[in-house]
Amino acid sequence: QVQLVEFGGGSVQPGGSLNVSCVASGYSYIAYCLAWFRQAPGKEREGVAAVDSDGTTTYADSVKGRFTITRDNAKKTLYLQMSSLKPEDTAMYYCAAMPGPRAYYSPHFYLVPTEYNLWGQGTQVTVSS
């Protein structure tokens, strides 16, 4: 059974840092494109960052320079390092996976939720003073 489980959410003050991770099981992890999405109450789910099986990374404009996505294939773990956090980063953060490499002509597609077929249950990140 394929599972994605997120860890590491929590509360932090604006300007602070927080790391979240996602552990996978039940499939050939190395062959998958992985991503982080987030969804705030009343808003649509949006792509945050993605890393393809060939190492290609894509970031949403809103997090470029502040967030870093990495993957450890040996540990089957996906990471998201978040710094300079803002209140608008508050959301439930989800990891997602789909078979890769995708090699999209347009990086936009890496951040489209409907492209992914595997999802974790989410971890809450709250940025507030």
C-alpha positions as CSV (number, residue, x, y, z in Angstrom):
1,Q,0.0,0.0,0.0
2,V,1.4,3.4,-1.0
3,Q,1.6,5.9,1.8
4,L,2.9,9.5,2.2
5,V,3.1,10.8,5.7
6,E,4.1,14.4,6.6
7,F,5.9,15.5,9.7
8,G,7.1,18.7,11.2
9,G,4.4,21.2,11.0
10,G,3.8,23.7,13.8
11,S,3.6,27.3,14.8
12,V,6.2,29.9,14.2
13,Q,6.5,33.7,14.4
14,P,6.8,35.8,11.2
15,G,10.3,35.8,10.0
16,G,11.0,32.5,11.5
17,S,11.9,29.1,10.0
18,L,10.3,25.7,10.0
19,N,11.0,22.4,8.3
20,V,8.5,19.8,7.2
21,S,9.2,16.3,5.8
22,C,7.3,13.6,4.1
23,V,8.2,9.9,4.4
24,A,7.1,7.5,1.6
25,S,6.5,3.8,1.5
26,G,5.1,1.1,-0.8
27,Y,6.5,2.2,-4.2
28,S,9.6,2.9,-6.2
29,Y,10.3,6.3,-4.6
30,I,13.3,7.1,-6.8
31,A,11.2,7.1,-10.0
32,Y,8.6,9.6,-8.7
33,C,8.2,13.3,-9.1
34,L,7.5,14.8,-5.6
35,A,5.9,18.1,-4.6
36,W,4.6,20.2,-1.7
37,F,1.2,21.8,-1.9
38,R,-0.6,24.0,0.6
39,Q,-4.2,24.9,1.2
40,A,-5.5,27.7,3.5
41,P,-9.1,27.8,4.7
42,G,-11.4,29.0,2.0
43,K,-8.7,28.9,-0.7
44,E,-7.7,26.5,-3.4
45,R,-4.8,24.1,-3.1
46,E,-1.7,25.7,-4.5
47,G,1.6,24.3,-5.6
48,V,4.6,25.4,-3.5
49,A,7.6,23.4,-4.8
50,A,8.4,20.3,-6.7
51,V,11.4,18.1,-7.4
52,D,11.4,15.7,-10.3
53,S,13.1,12.3,-10.3
54,D,15.9,13.8,-12.4
55,G,16.5,16.5,-9.8
56,T,14.7,19.3,-11.6
57,T,13.2,21.8,-9.1
58,T,10.3,24.2,-9.5
59,Y,9.1,26.8,-7.0
60,A,6.1,29.0,-6.8
61,D,7.0,32.7,-7.2
62,S,5.6,33.4,-3.7
63,V,8.2,31.2,-2.0
64,K,11.3,31.6,-4.3
65,G,14.3,32.5,-2.2
66,R,12.6,31.5,1.0
67,F,11.8,27.8,0.6
68,T,14.0,24.9,-0.4
69,I,12.8,21.5,-1.5
70,T,15.1,18.5,-1.3
71,R,14.7,14.7,-1.5
72,D,16.7,11.9,0.0
73,N,16.0,8.8,-2.1
74,A,17.8,6.4,0.2
75,K,15.5,7.5,3.1
76,K,12.5,7.9,0.9
77,T,12.0,11.3,2.4
78,L,11.0,14.7,0.9
79,Y,11.9,17.9,2.7
80,L,10.7,21.5,2.7
81,Q,12.9,24.0,4.4
82,M,11.0,27.2,5.0
83,S,12.5,30.5,6.1
84,S,11.5,34.1,6.4
85,L,8.0,32.8,7.0
86,K,5.0,35.2,6.5
87,P,1.5,35.0,7.9
88,E,0.3,34.3,4.4
89,D,2.3,31.0,4.5
90,T,-0.2,29.7,7.0
91,A,-1.9,26.6,5.6
92,M,-2.1,22.8,5.6
93,Y,0.9,21.5,3.8
94,Y,0.6,18.3,1.7
95,C,3.2,16.2,0.0
96,A,2.3,14.6,-3.3
97,A,3.8,12.2,-5.8
98,M,3.4,11.1,-9.4
99,P,5.5,8.9,-11.7
100,G,8.5,10.7,-13.1
101,P,10.5,12.1,-14.7
102,R,7.9,14.4,-16.3
103,A,10.3,16.8,-18.1
104,Y,7.5,19.2,-18.6
105,Y,8.1,21.9,-21.2
106,S,6.5,24.4,-18.9
107,P,7.5,24.2,-15.2
108,H,4.0,25.4,-14.4
109,F,2.7,21.8,-14.6
110,Y,4.8,20.6,-11.7
111,L,2.6,22.8,-9.4
112,V,-0.8,21.7,-10.7
113,P,-2.5,19.5,-8.1
114,T,-4.4,17.4,-10.7
115,E,-1.1,16.1,-12.1
116,Y,-0.5,14.2,-8.9
117,N,-2.1,10.9,-7.9
118,L,-0.6,10.2,-4.5
119,W,-1.2,12.5,-1.5
120,G,-0.3,12.6,2.2
121,Q,-2.8,13.6,4.9
122,G,-1.2,17.0,5.5
123,T,0.6,18.9,8.3
124,Q,-0.5,22.3,9.6
125,V,1.9,25.3,9.4
126,T,0.8,28.4,11.3
127,V,2.7,31.7,11.1
128,S,1.5,34.2,13.6
129,S,2.8,36.6,16.2
